[in-house]
Amino acid sequence: MIQAIGIIKDSNGVTEYANPLINVYFNSSSKFVPTIGVAQVGKLIPATEYQPASFNPVAQIGTYNYTLENPSFDQVQNIVLAGLQADYLDVTFTIVE
């Protein structure tokens, strides 16, 4: 996950996210198709007695395509981080666990 410090404006021009927690997921369907890394803002739902902690996505704030053979999650997260840093120059991003 990535923690943002600053305000991210949604592409709809209305919604703003202040200091959002960002979930990263990726889709790598085959070695012949680019991998897609997606950054989602949302809410972390704490664990309860009956369910583990989970992330409830609210919106996608970035989609990044690239070609890597058998990418690891860390590689994808670093590429999404670089994309976010390029897209949101006034926001600071940090990888968190």
C-alpha positions as CSV (number, residue, x, y, z in Angstrom):
1,M,0.0,0.0,0.0
2,I,1.0,3.6,-0.6
3,Q,0.3,6.5,1.8
4,A,-0.2,9.8,0.1
5,I,0.3,13.1,2.0
6,G,-1.5,15.9,0.2
7,I,-4.7,16.3,-1.8
8,I,-5.5,14.2,-4.8
9,K,-8.2,15.5,-7.1
10,D,-10.3,12.9,-8.9
11,S,-10.7,13.1,-12.7
12,N,-14.4,14.0,-12.2
13,G,-13.2,17.5,-11.2
14,V,-15.4,17.4,-8.0
15,T,-14.0,14.9,-5.6
16,E,-10.8,15.4,-3.6
17,Y,-9.0,12.9,-1.4
18,A,-6.9,14.3,1.5
19,N,-4.0,12.1,2.6
20,P,-5.5,8.9,1.1
21,L,-4.3,5.4,1.6
22,I,-3.7,3.8,-1.8
23,N,-4.2,0.1,-2.6
24,V,-2.2,-1.3,-5.5
25,Y,-3.4,-4.2,-7.6
26,F,-2.2,-5.6,-10.9
27,N,-3.4,-7.7,-13.7
28,S,-0.9,-9.7,-15.7
29,S,-2.9,-12.0,-18.0
30,S,0.0,-13.2,-20.2
31,K,3.6,-12.5,-21.1
32,F,2.4,-11.1,-24.4
33,V,0.1,-8.5,-23.0
34,P,1.3,-5.5,-20.9
35,T,0.8,-5.7,-17.2
36,I,-1.7,-3.2,-15.8
37,G,-1.0,-1.7,-12.3
38,V,-3.9,0.2,-10.7
39,A,-3.9,2.7,-7.8
40,Q,-7.1,2.8,-5.8
41,V,-8.1,5.1,-3.0
42,G,-10.3,3.8,-0.3
43,K,-10.8,2.9,3.3
44,L,-9.0,0.2,5.4
45,I,-11.5,-1.8,7.3
46,P,-10.0,-3.2,10.5
47,A,-10.2,-6.9,11.4
48,T,-13.0,-8.1,13.6
49,E,-13.5,-11.3,15.5
50,Y,-15.2,-12.8,12.4
51,Q,-13.4,-11.2,9.4
52,P,-9.8,-10.3,8.6
53,A,-8.8,-6.7,7.7
54,S,-9.8,-5.6,4.2
55,F,-9.6,-2.6,1.9
56,N,-12.8,-1.0,0.5
57,P,-11.9,0.8,-2.7
58,V,-13.7,4.0,-3.5
59,A,-12.1,5.2,-6.8
60,Q,-9.2,4.5,-9.2
61,I,-6.7,7.4,-9.4
62,G,-4.2,5.9,-11.8
63,T,-3.7,3.0,-14.2
64,Y,-0.2,2.2,-15.4
65,N,0.6,-0.2,-18.3
66,Y,4.1,-1.7,-18.7
67,T,5.8,-4.8,-19.9
68,L,7.7,-7.0,-17.4
69,E,8.1,-10.8,-17.6
70,N,6.6,-12.4,-14.5
71,P,6.5,-9.2,-12.4
72,S,6.6,-9.3,-8.6
73,F,4.2,-7.2,-6.5
74,D,7.1,-5.1,-5.4
75,Q,8.0,-4.3,-9.0
76,V,4.4,-3.4,-9.8
77,Q,4.1,-1.2,-6.6
78,N,7.3,0.7,-7.5
79,I,6.0,1.4,-11.1
80,V,2.7,2.6,-9.7
81,L,4.5,4.7,-7.2
82,A,6.6,6.3,-10.0
83,G,3.4,6.9,-12.0
84,L,1.7,8.6,-9.1
85,Q,4.7,10.8,-8.4
86,A,4.7,11.9,-12.0
87,D,0.9,12.5,-12.1
88,Y,0.6,14.3,-8.7
89,L,3.6,16.5,-8.3
90,D,2.3,18.3,-5.2
91,V,1.7,15.1,-3.3
92,T,4.2,13.0,-1.3
93,F,3.9,9.2,-1.6
94,T,5.4,6.6,0.7
95,I,5.2,2.8,0.5
96,V,3.7,1.4,3.7
97,E,2.9,-2.1,4.9
